[in-house]
């Protein structure tokens, strides 16, 4: 909803309050103001000019030389290329030195040899969007229809000195989808009075019943329908003030009658529709459901296929409008229209919503009917529109309104208990203070002891229960004045559970090493669910009974495929260095167990591609590889104190690189994997070289931590021995590490793999692995003999258990 600040002043006196102050107050009061738009986009020095003469440019066929009165002593000469410029026009003139939107400055110029001192402007050049400009001024300059004073401020005449508030309304506050509703809200916030529009209807002696009859087949669909007849209408452009207000609200002016219905829609929040009475086709309005397959052409010149859920306004045989959504082209108002059939109705919100959604038609009218209009304003809005049509289009209103009226206009009565409200809000608001708030809201009430019996007006359909009144008091009292209190009772302040605390540590750790969190859908396609499924069988995936699309038809069995989608999205936008992680749940089910709930497990996964390190000054780059990912996983377990229980085992899995895939083991139990993505999979997913890991977070976070043992700093020197072992290529380095640690005993304090060699001078099928072994006795200095005895045992065990020999 767009609210004009100048228009708002017609209903409530806010002349001494700035638009930004109103926006701040309304936002604090519960109605968020998204933006405050200044219609003047930096324009200055634009005045009204009167074209005294307009002559053909001597050296150009499409230019005219104009002598323009801009309220100064002498006329100014302006060369203008607009096709509609002519003598005798009042126009908008940007003087020399003026600034137009985009900081475009007007300077003296010569055009084909003729001096030009200014610019005659179109509305678009003054900053008004083309979609809001009347079709007569879609091209060419703007010409004032009324006589205006030359030299006066053109921006004021065009309402470009106005400010527009953009309201972001929640569905329950549909009462603010109109100017009067906003006026009531502002008046309540500032304790001011609301001035309602005066309606003065003069009718002739004819009776509307002689012109039209109304027949509503189902009062539930349409509890009120009123038809007003207005004769002798002259269709023309609306006056400038009306056009300005519509444009400020984001509506394009069309003609006086159509503009008036839109104006009243914005003012009262009541949609109206004007039919051409002579083109309507009969003297009876019949409101009925559409027949299956029935068709009609709407105002947008599109043929619509209807069904029995859609409510129609008909002439007895043909549909004239889709009730509450859009009128039909057959009976629309044209320049030849002289008699108006004005419709004011209340339609069932659910019926309008269904038709609007199924037909793909979203209009200002349907948006209001869907949320429910004020039943007390339907007749008032019709009277207001009829009076304006009589005033601005020269119409004559026929006496009486032909109507079907079964509309419930009763007001909601709700009892407010002050003690319960204060207990809920944590306040000590007195009865008199609460009563003052309801007076500002213009809610009728009466006191009954410590209770207020509130009668909510029909414009506030959101007031249904006592808690709604709590909210009204709280927001008018001031949310920022409500004290901060802690809950009282047997409970204590909440805190993170150990599991939640560990999960938070995991997130912080992954972000600290350079990963960015991603959050993806829990739904995926069957193909992606099968690719990285933790369970071996693809039948373990859980499929939705009624999916919205095949791409979102299956619960994910792995986080990896959705991370691939994120990588692809970024790579397509030339973001090549990506390191992402996600903490989320996967879902599996036992085969053929459709009646049981799926199993949900929390996982953590990450995907890496591109550069891991880059130091341009040193010309150093390092791409992500398997060992970068492995190091991050090792750090993750170390963060949780589980590094002693961690081990890795080479495995093979579909869609993962056969030589770069390892299972992650926690105390011998597999809890995930680290891998490079198979080149074929990378090609299918449109990825570059990519590495991933996925871990069972629940198992890891519920595992018992290793005991933390502190050791004194060594007082005696350590001895280091390096060995190079020749071993079969299929033997894993981890197997050798296990043997070395076992054979080294207490004296062996660390083992480090520092070299791998395969190539020249190495026997076929063999490889060389070099380890650095550190021996230390914390109680004394080791002798060479003691180290030699232990080292020899290590070598002997390596040869015996793995067949490894020293490389010579």
C-alpha positions, -999 to 999 in steps of 0.1 A, spaced: 0 0 0 14 34 -11 2 63 10 6 99 -2 16 122 26 -3 152 11 -34 131 6 -33 118 41 -36 154 54 -72 155 40 -82 131 68 -58 138 97 -38 169 106 -1 158 103 11 191 87 36 196 116 49 160 115 74 149 88 68 117 67 99 101 82 86 107 117 53 91 107 71 62 92 91 57 124 60 60 146 40 35 125 68 10 124 71 11 162 33 8 163 34 -25 145 28 -15 108 62 -16 91 71 11 66 94 -4 40 104 28 23 98 65 23 98 77 -14 104 113 -22 86 119 -56 110 147 -64 141 129 -77 164 159 -73 145 181 -97 146 219 -93 139 251 -112 110 236 -132 82 262 -137 50 265 -156 54 282 -190 29 295 -215 37 289 -251 30 323 -268 40 312 -302 53 281 -319 70 282 -353 86 256 -376 124 255 -371 140 270 -403 166 243 -405 149 212 -392 116 195 -401 109 179 -367 118 209 -345 98 239 -334 110 273 -321 88 284 -292 85 317 -274 75 309 -238 63 330 -210 78 317 -177 68 345 -155 98 367 -162 101 401 -179 110 387 -213 99 356 -232 125 328 -235 131 310 -267 131 272 -265 136 247 -293 113 217 -288 111 185 -308 78 172 -292 51 165 -319 23 178 -296 38 212 -288 16 242 -299 9 278 -291 -15 285 -263 -4 256 -241 6 257 -204 36 234 -201 64 224 -177 96 242 -184 131 234 -170 149 268 -170 186 272 -177 204 259 -146 176 235 -137 183 199 -127 163 169 -139 165 133 -126 199 117 -129 216 151 -122 209 162 -158 216 199 -159 199 222 -184 222 246 -202 220 272 -230 223 255 -263 221 261 -301 200 236 -321 205 238 -358 215 274 -355 187 285 -332 193 294 -295 174 274 -269 171 286 -233 156 258 -214 136 226 -221 98 219 -223 94 186 -204 74 154 -205 62 137 -173 88 110 -178 116 136 -180 104 149 -146 108 114 -130 73 99 -134 74 63 -146 59 57 -180 35 30 -167 18 57 -145 15 83 -173 -19 88 -190 -20 74 -225 -24 109 -240 10 119 -226 28 86 -232 47 104 -259 55 141 -262 54 169 -236 29 173 -208 2 200 -213 -18 213 -183 -55 210 -189 -63 239 -166 -51 274 -167 -21 278 -143 0 308 -135 32 311 -157 63 311 -135 46 291 -107 62 259 -94 54 231 -118 64 204 -94 37 215 -69 11 214 -96 22 178 -106 24 167 -70 61 160 -73 67 177 -40 49 149 -23 63 120 -2 49 85 -4 51 59 24 53 23 13 35 1 39 45 -36 43 12 -49 57 7 -83 74 -25 -102 63 -44 -93 95 -41 -55 89 -61 -52 57 -78 -22 73 -48 -2 63 -52 -11 26 -70 23 22 -64 59 31 -91 61 58 -76 30 75 -42 46 75 -57 79 88 -73 60 117 -40 44 125 -20 77 124 -47 94 144 -45 67 171 -7 70 173 -8 108 177 -41 112 195 -57 132 167 -92 133 151 -101 117 118 -119 139 93 -141 117 70 -149 128 35 -182 147 31 -207 130 7 -233 152 -9 -256 131 -32 -282 149 -54 -306 126 -73 -333 132 -99 -369 121 -98 -364 89 -117 -362 56 -99 -333 31 -103 -358 2 -102 -371 13 -136 -336 8 -150 -322 -24 -134 -331 -54 -113 -307 -74 -91 -309 -112 -86 -283 -129 -64 -286 -167 -66 -265 -175 -34 -263 -149 -6 -233 -168 9 -212 -159 -22 -226 -124 -24 -244 -111 7 -247 -76 -6 -250 -62 -42 -260 -26 -48 -266 -11 -83 -266 27 -88 -276 43 -121 -258 76 -132 -270 93 -164 -257 119 -188 -220 112 -180 -193 128 -202 -162 106 -203 -130 127 -203 -97 130 -185 -97 134 -148 -87 167 -132 -51 170 -124 -55 166 -86 -72 132 -91 -45 120 -116 -18 131 -92 -32 111 -63 -36 80 -84 -1 82 -98 13 87 -63 -5 54 -53 9 36 -82 -22 36 -105 -23 49 -141 -51 74 -148 -75 63 -176 -107 83 -176 -128 103 -151 -152 75 -143 -126 47 -140 -103 69 -121 -131 77 -96 -137 40 -89 -100 36 -83 -98 67 -62 -126 54 -39 -110 20 -38 -79 37 -24 -98 60 -1 -124 35 14 -108 2 6 -140 -8 -12 -137 -21 -48 -163 -7 -72 -170 -15 -108 -185 8 -135 -204 -9 -163 -216 9 -195 -253 5 -189 -262 7 -226 -237 -21 -234 -246 -43 -204 -272 -61 -226 -302 -63 -202 -321 -46 -174 -312 -73 -148 -280 -82 -130 -278 -119 -121 -250 -130 -98 -243 -167 -102 -216 -193 -104 -201 -200 -138 -209 -230 -158 -182 -255 -165 -162 -244 -195 -180 -211 -198 -158 -184 -214 -155 -146 -212 -131 -119 -224 -118 -98 -195 -107 -62 -195 -71 -72 -204 -85 -86 -237 -78 -122 -227 -104 -150 -230 -108 -168 -197 -121 -204 -193 -142 -206 -162 -155 -233 -139 -183 -237 -113 -161 -223 -85 -160 -189 -101 -186 -162 -93 -199 -141 -122 -218 -109 -127 -241 -116 -157 -268 -99 -177 -289 -131 -175 -272 -148 -204 -236 -135 -208 -209 -130 -181 -201 -93 -176 -174 -96 -149 -156 -121 -127 -169 -111 -93 -143 -92 -72 -115 -100 -97 -119 -82 -131 -146 -68 -153 -154 -79 -188 -145 -62 -221 -181 -64 -233 -195 -37 -209 -164 -16 -202 -166 21 -201 -156 38 -233 -155 74 -246 -190 69 -259 -205 59 -226 -233 81 -213 -250 60 -186 -232 42 -158 -243 11 -139 -222 14 -107 -216 -18 -88 -208 -19 -50 -208 -54 -35 -195 -76 -8 -181 -109 -21 -171 -140 -1 -133 -137 4 -126 -174 -2 -145 -174 -35 -126 -144 -48 -93 -158 -37 -99 -191 -54 -109 -175 -87 -80 -150 -86 -55 -178 -80 -69 -203 -106 -72 -176 -133 -38 -160 -125 -55 -126 -121 -43 -105 -93 -59 -71 -91 -62 -43 -65 -98 -53 -61 -92 -90 -55 -64 -82 -31 -89 -64 -9 -119 -87 -13 -96 -117 -4 -87 -102 29 -123 -89 36 -135 -54 31 -154 -34 57 -191 -43 54 -201 -9 68 -184 10 40 -199 -7 10 -228 17 6 -208 47 17 -182 40 -10 -209 38 -37 -224 71 -25 -189 87 -25 -182 75 -61 -216 85 -74 -212 120 -60 -177 123 -75 -190 111 -109 -218 137 -108 -193 164 -99 -164 155 -122 -182 138 -151 -214 159 -152 -236 129 -143 -271 128 -129 -277 102 -102 -310 83 -105 -329 80 -72 -325 49 -51 -301 20 -51 -313 -14 -64 -298 -39 -39 -298 -73 -23 -288 -69 13 -282 -99 36 -248 -86 48 -240 -89 85 -227 -56 98 -226 -65 134 -196 -54 154 -174 -78 174 -176 -75 212 -146 -87 232 -140 -84 270 -105 -73 281 -93 -84 316 -67 -58 327 -50 -81 352 -46 -109 327 -33 -83 301 -7 -69 325 4 -103 335 8 -113 299 26 -81 288 47 -76 320 32 -41 325 11 -22 350 -12 -3 327 -41 12 345 -77 11 335 -77 48 326 -46 44 304 -61 14 286 -94 33 281 -74 62 267 -58 39 241 -92 26 230 -105 61 227 -76 69 204 -84 38 184 -121 49 183 -132 16 197 -164 19 218 -162 4 253 -177 3 287 -161 -4 321 -172 -34 342 -150 -35 373 -115 -44 362 -126 -53 328 -133 -33 296 -160 -46 272 -147 -35 238 -169 -31 207 -145 -33 177 -156 -14 146 -163 -34 115 -132 -18 98 -111 -38 122 -120 -73 113 -88 -86 129 -101 -80 164 -117 -113 174 -103 -125 208 -89 -109 239 -53 -114 228 -60 -91 198 -68 -64 223 -36 -71 243 -17 -64 210 -36 -31 204 -28 -19 239 9 -30 237 16 -13 204 -2 20 213 14 20 247 48 15 230 67 -17 226 99 1 236 82 11 270 74 -25 279 99 -36 306 122 -65 301 112 -93 325 122 -129 330 96 -157 333 86 -165 368 80 -200 381 98 -232 390 119 -232 358 153 -215 354 168 -197 324 174 -219 295 208 -228 281 223 -249 253 223 -286 258 257 -303 255 247 -315 220 236 -280 209 268 -265 223 290 -290 204 271 -284 172 277 -247 176 314 -254 182 314 -274 149 299 -245 130 324 -220 145 353 -243 137 343 -248 101 338 -211 96 371 -203 113 390 -224 88 374 -207 59 342 -224 51 309 -207 44 276 -221 56 250 -231 30 213 -240 37 196 -261 10 163 -278 4 155 -311 23 137 -322 -9 156 -334 -40 151 -357 -71 151 -395 -69 183 -396 -89 202 -373 -66 188 -391 -35 202 -424 -48 236 -411 -58 252 -404 -23 227 -423 -2 241 -434 32 220 -466 29 231 -490 2 196 -495 -13 180 -467 -33 146 -480 -19 156 -464 14 147 -429 0 114 -414 12 92 -401 -16 64 -376 -11 29 -386 -18 20 -354 -36 52 -336 -47 51 -302 -63 77 -313 -89 99 -342 -97 129 -322 -87 115 -319 -52 98 -352 -49 122 -371 -26 136 -365 9 174 -362 6 195 -391 17 227 -370 16 237 -334 18 262 -336 -10 240 -334 -41 224 -301 -29 259 -287 -22 267 -296 -58 238 -274 -69 252 -245 -49 287 -250 -65 272 -251 -100 252 -220 -94 283 -201 -83 306 -215 -110 281 -204 -136 285 -169 -122 323 -170 -123 328 -176 -86 354 -203 -88 369 -206 -53 343 -222 -31 344 -239 3 309 -246 16 295 -266 45 260 -275 56 246 -289 88 213 -306 82 192 -337 84 189 -366 60 159 -390 58 158 -427 52 132 -454 56 134 -492 58 123 -510 27 85 -513 22 78 -497 56 56 -470 43 35 -467 74 64 -459 98 80 -425 102 113 -421 83 145 -420 102 161 -386 105 198 -382 111 218 -349 114 248 -347 92 276 -323 84 289 -321 49 312 -299 29 323 -293 -7 355 -277 -19 366 -265 -53 392 -240 -67 420 -224 -48 425 -230 -11 454 -205 -6 466 -176 -28 494 -152 -20 498 -129 -50 528 -111 -36 547 -143 -33 531 -157 -65 520 -187 -45 488 -206 -52 475 -239 -37 445 -256 -50 423 -276 -27 431 -313 -25 423 -345 -6 448 -336 22 434 -302 28 400 -317 33 415 -345 55 432 -319 76 400 -300 82 382 -332 93 411 -341 116 408 -306 131 371 -311 135 376 -342 156 404 -325 176 380 -297 184 357 -322 201 386 -341 218 381 -372 196 414 -372 177 427 -403 195 396 -423 183 399 -411 147 413 -432 118 408 -435 81 405 -464 57 406 -464 19 373 -474 3 356 -472 -30 322 -457 -36 300 -449 -66 304 -413 -80 336 -408 -59 372 -410 -71 385 -446 -68 419 -436 -56 409 -406 -34 382 -419 -12 385 -428 25 361 -439 52 362 -419 84 363 -442 114 355 -433 150 367 -460 174 365 -484 145 329 -474 135 324 -458 101 309 -423 106 314 -408 71 338 -403 43 363 -379 26 366 -381 -12 374 -365 -44 345 -365 -68 347 -389 -97 356 -371 -130 325 -385 -146 303 -371 -119 320 -338 -121 312 -336 -158 276 -346 -152 272 -319 -125 291 -293 -145 317 -290 -118 355 -285 -117 378 -306 -96 358 -310 -63 364 -326 -29 338 -335 -3 332 -349 31 301 -360 49 299 -371 85 273 -385 108 270 -356 132 247 -373 157 272 -402 162 301 -378 165 285 -354 189 272 -381 212 305 -400 214 324 -399 246 354 -376 246 389 -389 253 403 -380 287 424 -350 286 459 -358 297 486 -331 305 522 -340 301 552 -321 315 576 -305 291 605 -329 284 637 -324 305 658 -348 285 667 -349 248 649 -369 222 665 -391 195 651 -391 159 656 -420 135 644 -419 98 636 -450 79 627 -456 43 607 -487 37 601 -506 4 566 -521 4 540 -534 -20 520 -506 -36 486 -518 -23 498 -516 14 484 -485 30 507 -461 50 482 -463 78 489 -500 83 526 -493 86 519 -465 111 499 -489 133 527 -515 133 553 -489 141 533 -474 170 526 -509 184 563 -520 182 578 -488 194 563 -490 229 564 -462 254 597 -448 242 582 -440 207 566 -406 212 558 -396 175 558 -410 140 556 -389 109 553 -399 72 574 -374 52 580 -390 18 565 -412 -9 586 -424 -38 575 -444 -69 595 -444 -101 630 -449 -114 651 -476 -96 620 -489 -78 610 -524 -85 577 -529 -104 547 -530 -80 567 -515 -51 568 -480 -34 590 -463 -9 576 -447 23 598 -427 46 590 -422 83 605 -400 110 604 -417 144 611 -398 176 621 -416 209 621 -401 243 623 -412 279 608 -385 302 628 -399 332 663 -400 318 686 -395 288 683 -423 263 714 -442 252 720 -453 217 718 -490 228 683 -485 242 671 -467 211 687 -493 188 669 -522 207 635 -506 202 642 -495 167 653 -529 157 621 -544 171 601 -519 150 620 -529 118 615 -566 126 578 -562 132 574 -543 100 591 -570 80 571 -598 97 537 -582 96 538 -562 63 568 -575 44 585 -541 44 622 -539 40 647 -511 44 655 -492 13 692 -492 4 
